[in-house]
């Protein structure tokens, strides 16, 4: 399968930007503009003008940071990514590349004397090298395919990279006399995944020699295997790692094919020995996702993340450690009810630093191995996307609902955070952001639910405002302090709406019981949670209870369709993006079957399965006869998780009943909207619909 290359600045869930998708060389280099705004309120054009920063790499001496920033052009409908360095104190910022091709995946050479990165300047994505100041850039790999990830061995004499290789046969291999035939011949499931059709190619790890600035003698360590590493569709370099000795590579892979792959989350940690060429499965018998391996500094231990329950992609990520000397493994997070990510061993091997979601925020945490103590280093209303060690400090990228990603230096002893990058300072200084508030709402079953309230800029409590209920996707994803380039709460608020965003049953970061509560009950308590939040907030004198709307994407789109049949005249407008309308049809047409098997409890044709039958009975299409409110439906043609026919069915049903409705269809977009002009169009149609019925 073609490995999806994403330059991702998370909003777990769920919000992705890909500059590499736009490979046509623009007439001029797209970069930062000197933007002078005429209003202090956000517009779609301003939103697409922010620099999207990420992939921070610390130099070997801990003094310099290497990172990438993407900018987009509305006029050219493209994006471009360039590389930068900056000192740990925020000084000496330097742009290393300024080309139209996008540079990404940048790393430091082991001795810090060179920088390696990926570029498609030669027509294929290959490894390039430059001095740390960007000078003397040159191509140093000449592989047949497109290289995706790169990493140096500890000694610097080797590196690994990933690249798609052809493994299985297509119709042209089987019928060579029909070279112009355009067809897929399918005998198994998972013939398409997320936004790619099966193309007989799989992402493999290659090990190569590196000497005198040249990459040579590359070797596929997964020959003829019809499996991908990193995991499709969103895995990255964190799923592959060198041992400190450089003699082993640990990697994540789900070594299953077809229907077996579609029905399973059983990925494992494999260890490849460079000397013998042997590969062994370290986590055999652990049936959920196992991923993100990381060797301890002395190489005696390996940490990784492991989900316990097979088939459940939103289970708690347990932090396991394997001891190579005792050949034993242990769950270090039995008493910790949250999921780590972005793990780092401290140099002495006594602690692990990581990022973790807690109560709708993402903080930097420390695990002390000796006593299994988990301790928050940072606090506040923000989301850290990543963390890394840099000498006596930590560095990470952080966002909030009011600010896109920037680099921060963190004192691990005090938790003090200092911004370093200031990439978007000029735009932010010209904007007035709305107040973000959190409230704890009492639900129908007497639980406390954190709900974010986002107010318009220049909010006036003496006025009455139209208000939007935001329905989170997933259904298991974090409704945290994310910054999105589509579902941007400050963008919504800038259009003079109050936003109510409840952390309903199923969202992450509130413990596993809260997350589990949405499964097999998609039309149950979580829907009551939505209504509890909006019913409580509309009591406020500044919220106009006669001008309420509900919006959402993915499971949020399912939620909107479901609410449309049950809302009892609460709402005056709905917007559903890439949502499930008919759960039975979605079950039969989605890609990863394990997801619906877990969420619904089984197949809709299993009439003796009471759990599954209850789940499918709550499908929104079964209540479409109750629809009575204007609805905008949005869908992407390349969305293979929730096929676009779901949007067609919802729109057609509204039209046939005479309900005011529109269908915004993007043939080239998937579950996301990645192209600048499509993104701006999305915003204009979105707010045009809300304004028509709520203003």
N, C-alpha and C positions, 0 to 999 in steps of 0.2 A: 504494500500500500504506500502511496505517496505520503511522506512524513510531513505533517503540517508545521510549517515554520511560523511561529508567532512571536512578535515582539510585544510582550504582554505586560501591561501595567495594571494588576488584579483589582478587581473589584469583585472577587471571588465571585464570583460568580458570574462573577459572571460577566465583566465587561472587558473586550480584547481589541487591541489595535494592531494591525499588520501592515507595515510599510513594505515588506518584501513582496507582498502580493501584487504590487504595482511595478512591474519590471521594465516597462517601456521607458526609455531614457528621455527625460524632459528636455526642453530647449535650454533651460537654465537651472541652476542648482536651487532647490527649494530649501529655504532656511528661515531663520528668525527674522521677523519684520519689526520695524520701528512703528508700532501701532499707537496712533493717537485717537482715543475714543471721544465721541461726542456725547455719550451718556454713560452714567455710572452703573447701568443695568446690563446684565449679561444678554447677549444675543447669540444665535447659532453660529454666526460668523466669528464672533469673539471666542466662543467655546472651541472652535476648530483652529484657533490661532495659538493656543497654548503649546509650549514645548513639552513633549512626553518623554520623561527621563527615566532611565532604568539600567539594569545590568551593571551594577557597580562592582568593580574589581580592585582590590587593594594591592599595591605594589609589594614585592617581597620585603622591602625594608619598612613597610607600614607607613610611609610618609606621603604617598601620592595615590589618588584615586583615578581610575579609568572608567569611563561610562559612556553611554550613548544617549542621544536626544533626537527624537523624531519631530519634524514639522510637516505640515500639510498645506497644499495649495488648492483652494477652491477652483481657481481658473483652470488648472491643469488636471484636477481631479486625481491627484497623486500625493504620495508622501515620500519623504526622504529622511534618512537617518545618518548622522555624522557622529564621530567620536571626539571625546574631550578628556583632558586631564585637569585635576585641580589638587592643590596641596591640602593636607588635613586641616590646616587652619583657615581654609577658604580662600587663600591667596593663589596667585600664579595660575589662574584659569587659562587654559589654552585649547583652541580648537585644532585637532590633529588632521581631520579630513574635511574636505569640502568638494564632494563629487556628486554626480547625479545618480550614482548606483546604489547607495545605502551600504553602510558598513555595520556589521553586527557580530555578536559572539566573541568580542574582543577579550584577550587574556594577556597577562604578562609572561614573558619568558622567565624561566626559573631564576635566573640571575638578575632580572630586571633591566637588562640591557636592550631588549627588543620588545615590541608589542606585536602580537599576531591577531588577525581578525579575518572575517569572511567578507568577500566582495564578489559580485557578479560582473565586474568590469570586463572580464575576458569573454563573457557570454555564458559562463557557468559559475556557480558559487564555489569559489576556491579560496585557499588560505593565502593571505598576504602578510607581509612583514614590514615593519617600519621601525625607525628609532623612536624612543619615547616622546620626542618632540614632533613626530609625524613625518620627518624627513626620510628620504631614501626608501620610499614605499615601493615594494616589488612583489610580484606573484611568486610563491614558493611551492605550490602544489599544482599538479596537472593530472588530476584524476578524471576518469571518464564521466562520472556523475556529478551531482551537486552535493557538496559537503555541507553539513548542517551544524554540528557541534564539534568543538576542539578542546583538548586539555593536555597539558604537559605532564610527563612523568616527573616524580620528585627530583630525579637526577638531571632532568632536562635533555636526556639523550634520545627520548622517544616521545611520541604523542599519540593519542587516539582521536579519531574523528568518527562521525556517523555519516552514512551515505546510503541512499536508496539503491538496491540492487535487484535485478530481475531474477525471480525464483520460480514462479509458476508459468504456465503456458496460457496464451490468449488465442483468439480465433485465427490470427495470422500465422501463429506457430502451427496450429492444427490443420489449417487450410491455406497453405502458402500460395496457391494459385488464385487466391481471392484477396489481393493486397488492398483493394479499395473497399472491402466489406467493413461496415461500421456497426459492430454489434458486440454484445457481451453474451457469452454462453455460460449459464450458471447451473451449478449442481449442488450448491451449498449456501448457507446463510452468511451474513455479514459481507454482502457483495457491494455495500456502500457504507461509509462510516463518517458521520458528522457532516462533512461537505465534499467528500471525495468518493468516487466510484472505485471499486477494486480494479487495479491496473497491473497486477502481477509483480509489482515492486514492493520491497520491504526494507525498512531502515535497519542497517546492520552496523556493528562496531568494527572499525579498522584500526589496527596498530601499525605505526610507521616509525622508521628511524628519523632522527632529526640531528643533522650535523652541518656546521658551517652555513646555517640559514637555509638548508634545503630539506624538503620532505621526500623520503624515498622508501622503496621496498614495503609498500603498504600491504597488509594482510587482513583478510576478512576472518574474524574469529567466530563467526556464525555461518559458515559456508552452507549454502543450500537450505537454510532454515526459513520456513514461511512465517516468520515472526518479526515483530517490530520492537526495537528498543531505540530511544525511549518509548514509553507507552503512547499509543494513539488515544485521543487526538492532542492532548495538551502537555505530555511529558517533556522534560527538558534535560539539560546537562546534570541536574541534581540527581538523576537516576543512574549515573555512571560515575565511578570513582576509582582512582589509583590507590594501591596499598603504599604505605610509606617507603617500602623497599623498592617499589617499582616492578615487582615480580608478579603482581596479581592485579586484575581488574574485577571489581564487583559491579554488577549491573542488574537492573530491573527488567524483567521480561515476562509476558504472559504467553507461555509456549503451548498455545492451543490454536486451533484453526477452525474456520467456518462456524457451524452451529454451536460447537463446543465453546468457541471463543465468545459468541454472542450471548451465551447463557451463563457465563462465568466471570467472576472478578478475581480469579485465582492467579494473580501474578506472584512471582517468586524472586528471590535474590540469588543470582548465579555468580559463581567465582571462577574466573578464567585464569589459569596458570600459564604465564608466558613461556616458562622453561619447558614444560611438558606438553602444552597445548590442550590439556584436559580441562573440562568444565564440570563443576558440581553444583547441585542445587542445595543451598544452605537452608532453605525454609520449606522443604518438602513436607507436606502434611498440614501446613498452615494454609487454610482454604480461602481466606480473604485477600485483599490487596496487601502485598508486601513491596515496599519501594523505598527510595531515597537512602541507599546504603552509604555509610561514612565510617572509614577506619579511624581508630584512635591514633594519636601521634606516634606511639610506639609500635603500632601494628598488631598489638595483642588482642584487640577487641574490635568489633564491628557493631555500630548502631544502625538501626533502620526503623521505619514506621510500618506498623502492621495493623490491619483491620481483622477482627476476629470472625465476623459472620460472613459466610460465603454468599455472594450475590447482592450484597448491600454496599453500595458505593459511598454512603454517607455515615458509615459506622465510625466510631471513635478511632483515631489514629493512636495506637499504643506505641510507646517508645521502648523497643526491645534492644538488648545488647547481648552479643554472642562473644564468649570468651574462647579464643582459639586454643589456649593451653588446657583448659578443663573440658573443652568441647560441650559447654553448657550455655543455655540462653535464658534470659530473664526479662520479664516485663517490669520496667522501672516506673511505670505510670499507673499501677493498679489503683492508687488512691488519688489520682489526678484525673478529673472528669472532662478533660479538654484535649484538643488535638494539636500537637506541635508541628512546626514546619520550619524550613530554612535553618537546619541544625549546623552547629559548629562546635567541635571539641576545643577546649582551652589547651594551650601548649603543654600543660602539665598532665593532661588527661584526667583531671579530677572533676571537671564540670562540663556541661553541654549548654551552650547558649542557643536560644531558638526564638521563633516568633509563635505566638499563640493567641487565638481568639477567645476573649472573655467579655461577656455581657455587652455584645454589639460593638466591641472595639478589638483591635489587634495590638498586643503589647510584646515587648521584648522580655523574655524570661530566662532564668538560670535554673538548671538542675544540678544539685550537688550529689554526685554518685554515692558517696559514703553513707549518707543518711536518707537518700532518695527525697531530698527536700526540694520543692518547687517554689521559686520566689520571683515575683515580678520586679523587673528592673525599671521599666517605664510605667507611667500612668497618665491618664487623660483621655479625652475624646478624640481619638485618632486611630488610624490603621497603619501599622508598619507592614510593608510588603516583604522586606528582607532585612537580614542583619549579617554582619561579617566582623571578624576581629581585625583590629588595626593597632598593633602595639598595645599601649595601655588603654586604648579606647575601643569602642564599638562604632561601626557606621551602619546606617540603614536608610532605606527610602521610606518616606512617610507621607500619607495623604490624610485629608479629612473631607467632609462634605463641602467645605469652603475653600479647599486648596489642593491643587494637583501635586504629583510626586516631586519632592525635593530630597536632597541628601542631608542627613543629620549626623552629627558626632554625638556619641552618648558616653557619659562617664559611667562605667559599670558599677562603681561603688556608690554613687549618689543618685544615679538616674537622670542627672542633668543633661538636657538635650540642647545642642547648638546647631542651627542651620548653617550649611556650608555652601550650597550651590546657588540659590536665589535665581534659578533659571527663568522663573515667571514673575519676578518681582515687578517688572515694569507694567505688565498688564494688571496684576492684582492691585497695584497701587491706584489704579484708575477705576476700580469697581467697588461698589457697595454691596457687600454680601448680607444676606438675610440672617437673622438670628436662628440658631439651631438649639432646640430645647429637648430635653427628654422627660417623659412622664411615665409613671407606673400606673397602668390601667388595671382595674379589677375585671377579670373575665367572668363568663357565665358559670364556670366551675370554681370560682373563687380563688383563681391564681393571680399573681401579679405579672403583668406583661409590660416590658419596656416599649415605649412608643416614641419615635422621633417626631418632633413638630418643627417644620421649617417655615419661617415667616418671610413675607416679602421684604425686600429692601425698603427702608423708610416706612416701616409698618406703623399704622395709626390705629390704636385700639378703639378709637371712637367710630371707625368705619366697620362695615360688614364685608367680608371677603368670600368669594367663591372658594371652595375647598376641594382638594383631590385626595382620595384614599389611594395610596400606593400599595399594590399587592406584589410582594416579593416572589421571585422565581425559585427554582430548585426542584422539588419543594424544599430540599435541604440545602440552603445556601445562606451565607451571613448577610443580614441587613445591618451592616456595620457603618463605620464612618467612611464609606467608599466614595471615591471621586470617579464619576462616569462621564464618558463623552457622548452618551445618548440619554440614559436615565439619570440626568444630572439634576439634583434637587434644587440647587441654586438657580439653574436655568428655569425650572418650573416656577420657583418663587419670584423670579424677576419679571414674570408675566402676570404678577399680582394675584397669585394663588397661594393659599396656605396648604402645605403638604402634611398629611397625616400618614406616617409610615410605621405600622405596628410589627413588632417582632413576634408574629403569631406562631402557633404551634408548628414545629418542624424546622424553623430556622436554626442555624448553627450558633455556637458560642454561649449557650445557656445550659450546657450539660447534655448528656446523651439521652436522658429520659425525655427532655423537651423536644429534642430532634426526632426521636422515635415516634412521638405522638401523632405525626402526620401520616405515617405509613399505614396503608389499608384503611385510612379514614380521610381521604382527600376532600370529601364533601361534608365533613363533620365539624369537630371542634375548631379547626383552623378557620373555617368560615364564620363561626360564631365569634372568634377572636377579632376578625376584621370588623364585624358589626359592633362589637363591644367598643372598639376604639373610636369609630366614627360617631357612634351614638353618644359617647361620653364627650367627645370634643365639640360636637355641634351645640352643646349647651352653652359654650362660650359666646358672649354677646357679639364678638367680632367675627364669628363664623356664621355665614348665611346658610341655614339649614335647608333652604329651598334651592340652593345652587351647589349641589354636591356631585362630584364625578368620581369614577373609579377607573384606574388604569393599571396595567401590568403586562409582563412578558413571560413566556414559557409557562411555568406553573402559575405565574401571575396572570397570564392570559387565560388559562383554565379557570382561575379564580374569578376573573371578570365575566367569563361566559356563565359560570355557575351563579354568580351574584345576579346576573341579568335575569335569571329565572326565579330568584328567591328574594329580591331586595325590598319588596313591598313598598315601592314608590319612593324609596330613600333617594335614589340617584336620578340625575337628569341627563347624564352622558356617560358612555363607556368607551374605553379604548383597549383592545386586546392585540398584543404583538406576539406572533408565533406561539399561540396558545393551543392547547388540546381542546377540541370541541366534541369529538366523538371518541370516547376512550376505547371502544371496541375496535374501531378502524385504526386508531393510533397503535394499539397493541399489535395489530397484524402488519403494520408498515414501518415501525420504527427500526432503528439499527441494533442497538444493544438490548437484547431481550431480557437480560438479567434485571434491568431497571424496572420494567413493568411487572415482571414476575414477583419482585420484592414489594413494590409499591401497591400492587393490586391483590397480591396473594395467589396469583395463578392466572390461567387463561379464561377468557370469557365463555369458551365453549365447554368448560368443565362445570356442568350444571350441578354436580354434587358437591362442589367446593363452595360452601356457604360464605367464606371470607371473600373469595373472588367475586361471587355474585353480588354481595353487598357493595363491593368497591365499584363494579361496573354499573350498578343501579344508580350511582351518583354522577354518572357522566352528564356533562352539561347539555348534551343534545336531547336528553330525555325530558328536559324542562323548557325547551325552546318555545313551546306553545304559550308560556307565561311571559315571553319577552314583550316589552312595551316601551322601550327606551332607546333613543338613538345610539348607534354603535359604530365605531370605526374599527375595521379589521386590518391588520398589517401582517404581511408574511414574506419570507424570502424563498425564492425558487430553489436554492441549494441547501435548504434546511432539511437534512435527512434524519435528524432526531425527531422532529415533529413536522412531517411533510406538509407542503403548502396547501394540499387539498383540504386540510383541516380548516384553514382560513377561508377557502372557497366555500366549504359547506356552511360555515357560520354566516358568511355574507349572503349566500344564496337563500338561506333560511330566513334571514331578516328581510331580504328583498321580497320574497314570496308572501310574507305576512304584512307587507306595506310599512315596515318599520324604517325610519330614516337611517341610512347606512352608507358607508363608503368602504372600498377595498383598495388599500395601497399595497401594491405587489412589486417586489424587487427581484427580477429574474436572476440577477447575478449575485445576490447577497445570500448569506446562510442564516444561522440563528442570530447573527450580529449584522450590523450595518457598518461597513468598513470604509466605503468610498466617501470622500468629503462631500461631493454634491448630493449623493444619496442621503448622507447624514443630515445635511442642511434641509433637504426636502422633507425628510422625516420630521424634523422639528417644526417646520412651517405647517405641514398638514396636521400634525399632532395638536399644536396650539390653535390652529384655525378651527379645528373641530370643537375643542373645549370652549373657545371663545364664543362660537356660534350658539352653544346651548347653555353655557354657564354665565355668560355676561349679557 
